[in-house]
Amino acid sequence: MRGKYCDVILPMVVLRRFRYLARAQQTSRTIDEIKFQKEEMNAIELNDAPLKEASGYS
């Protein structure tokens, strides 16, 4: 229904923005971990466990 358009679209936009913010934080933590492993530890191969923990993905 045309009158209910705002009731559906607005919450979806808000949820999308929250999801984007959460993903941005995960991305920055993951990038920081990669930089740490490469620069501080001089790692040739990256260690998966800290990257999985930083990103929140398995």
MARBA-3410 file (N, C-alpha, C, O; in Angstrom, 1 decimal):
58
0.8,-1.2,0.0,0.0,0.0,0.0,0.9,1.2,0.0,1.9,1.3,0.6 ~ 0.5,2.2,-0.7,1.3,3.4,-0.9,1.5,4.2,0.5,2.6,4.7,0.7 ~ 0.5,4.2,1.4,0.6,4.9,2.6,1.6,4.2,3.6,2.1,4.9,4.5 ~ 1.8,2.9,3.4,2.7,2.2,4.3,4.1,2.1,3.8,5.0,1.5,4.4 ~ 4.4,2.8,2.7,5.8,2.8,2.1,6.8,3.3,3.1,7.9,2.6,3.3
6.6,4.4,3.8,7.5,4.9,4.8,7.7,4.0,6.0,8.8,3.9,6.6 ~ 6.7,3.2,6.3,6.8,2.3,7.5,7.7,1.1,7.2,8.2,0.5,8.1 ~ 7.9,0.8,5.9,8.7,-0.3,5.6,10.1,0.2,5.2,11.1,-0.4,5.6 ~ 10.2,1.2,4.3,11.5,1.6,3.7,12.4,2.3,4.8,13.6,2.0,4.8 ~ 11.9,3.1,5.6,12.7,3.8,6.6,13.4,2.9,7.5,14.6,3.0,7.7
12.7,1.9,8.1,13.4,1.0,9.0,14.5,0.2,8.3,15.5,-0.1,8.8 ~ 14.2,-0.2,7.0,15.2,-0.9,6.3,16.5,-0.1,6.0,17.6,-0.6,6.1 ~ 16.3,1.2,5.8,17.5,2.1,5.5,18.3,2.2,6.8,19.5,2.2,6.8 ~ 17.6,2.4,7.9,18.3,2.5,9.2,19.0,1.2,9.5,20.2,1.3,10.0 ~ 18.4,0.1,9.3,19.1,-1.2,9.6,20.4,-1.3,8.7,21.4,-1.8,9.1
20.2,-0.9,7.4,21.4,-1.0,6.5,22.5,-0.1,7.0,23.7,-0.5,6.9 ~ 22.2,1.1,7.5,23.3,1.9,8.0,23.9,1.4,9.2,25.2,1.5,9.4 ~ 23.2,0.8,10.1,23.8,0.1,11.3,24.7,-1.0,10.9,25.8,-1.2,11.4 ~ 24.3,-1.8,9.9,25.1,-2.9,9.4,26.4,-2.4,8.8,27.4,-3.0,9.0 ~ 26.3,-1.2,8.0,27.5,-0.6,7.4,28.5,-0.2,8.5,29.7,-0.4,8.3
28.0,0.4,9.6,28.9,0.9,10.6,29.6,-0.3,11.3,30.7,-0.2,11.6 ~ 28.8,-1.4,11.5,29.4,-2.5,12.2,30.5,-3.1,11.3,31.5,-3.6,11.7 ~ 30.2,-3.2,10.0,31.2,-3.8,9.0,32.4,-2.9,8.9,33.5,-3.4,8.8 ~ 32.3,-1.6,9.0,33.4,-0.7,8.9,34.3,-0.9,10.1,35.6,-0.8,10.0 ~ 33.8,-1.1,11.3,34.6,-1.3,12.5,35.4,-2.7,12.3,36.5,-2.8,12.7
34.7,-3.7,11.8,35.4,-5.0,11.6,36.5,-4.9,10.6,37.5,-5.4,10.8 ~ 36.2,-4.1,9.5,37.2,-3.9,8.5,38.4,-3.2,9.0,39.6,-3.6,8.7 ~ 38.2,-2.2,9.8,39.4,-1.4,10.3,40.2,-2.3,11.3,41.4,-2.2,11.3 ~ 39.5,-3.1,12.1,40.2,-4.0,13.0,41.0,-5.0,12.3,42.2,-5.4,12.6 ~ 40.5,-5.5,11.2,41.2,-6.5,10.4,42.4,-5.9,9.7,43.4,-6.6,9.7
42.2,-4.7,9.2,43.4,-4.1,8.5,44.5,-3.8,9.5,45.6,-3.9,9.2 ~ 44.1,-3.4,10.7,45.1,-3.1,11.7,45.9,-4.4,12.1,47.1,-4.4,12.3 ~ 45.1,-5.5,12.1,45.8,-6.8,12.5,46.7,-7.2,11.3,47.8,-7.7,11.6 ~ 46.4,-7.0,10.1,47.2,-7.3,9.0,48.5,-6.5,9.0,49.6,-7.0,8.8 ~ 48.3,-5.2,9.3,49.5,-4.3,9.4,50.4,-4.7,10.5,51.6,-4.7,10.4
49.8,-5.1,11.6,50.6,-5.6,12.8,51.4,-6.8,12.4,52.6,-6.9,12.7 ~ 50.8,-7.8,11.8,51.5,-9.0,11.4,52.6,-8.8,10.4,53.7,-9.3,10.5 ~ 52.3,-7.9,9.4,53.3,-7.7,8.4,54.5,-6.8,8.9,55.7,-7.1,8.6 ~ 54.2,-5.7,9.6,55.2,-4.7,10.0,55.9,-5.1,11.3,57.1,-5.1,11.4 ~ 55.1,-5.4,12.3,55.7,-5.6,13.7,56.3,-7.0,13.8,57.4,-7.2,14.4
55.6,-8.0,13.2,56.1,-9.4,13.4,56.9,-9.8,12.2,57.5,-10.9,12.2 ~ 56.9,-9.0,11.1,57.6,-9.4,9.9,57.2,-10.7,9.3,58.0,-11.6,8.9 ~ 55.9,-11.0,9.4,55.4,-12.3,9.0,55.3,-12.3,7.5,54.9,-11.4,6.8 ~ 55.7,-13.5,6.9,55.6,-13.7,5.5,54.2,-14.2,5.2,53.5,-13.8,4.2 ~ 53.7,-15.2,6.0,52.4,-15.7,5.9,51.6,-15.2,7.1,52.1,-15.2,8.2
50.3,-14.8,6.8,49.5,-14.2,7.9,48.9,-15.4,8.7,48.5,-16.4,8.2 ~ 48.8,-15.1,10.0,48.2,-16.1,11.0,46.7,-15.9,10.9,46.2,-14.8,11.1 ~ 46.0,-17.0,10.7,44.5,-16.9,10.5,43.7,-16.6,11.7,42.8,-15.9,11.7 ~ 44.2,-17.2,12.9,43.4,-17.1,14.1,43.2,-15.6,14.5,42.0,-15.2,14.8 ~ 44.2,-14.8,14.6,43.9,-13.4,15.0,43.1,-12.6,13.9,42.3,-11.7,14.3
43.2,-13.0,12.7,42.4,-12.3,11.6,41.0,-12.7,11.8,40.1,-11.9,11.6 ~ 40.7,-14.0,12.1,39.3,-14.4,12.3,38.7,-13.7,13.5,37.5,-13.3,13.5 ~ 39.5,-13.5,14.5,39.0,-12.9,15.7,38.7,-11.4,15.5,37.7,-10.9,16.0 ~ 39.6,-10.7,14.8,39.4,-9.3,14.5,38.3,-9.1,13.6,37.5,-8.1,13.7 ~ 38.0,-9.9,12.6,37.0,-9.7,11.6,35.6,-10.2,12.1,34.6,-9.7,11.7
35.6,-11.2,13.0,34.4,-11.7,13.5,33.8,-12.8,12.6,32.7,-13.2,12.8 ~ 34.5,-13.2,11.6,34.1,-14.2,10.6,35.0,-15.4,10.8,36.1,-15.4,11.3 ~ 34.4,-16.6,10.5,35.2,-17.8,10.5,35.8,-18.1,9.2,36.5,-19.1,9.1
END
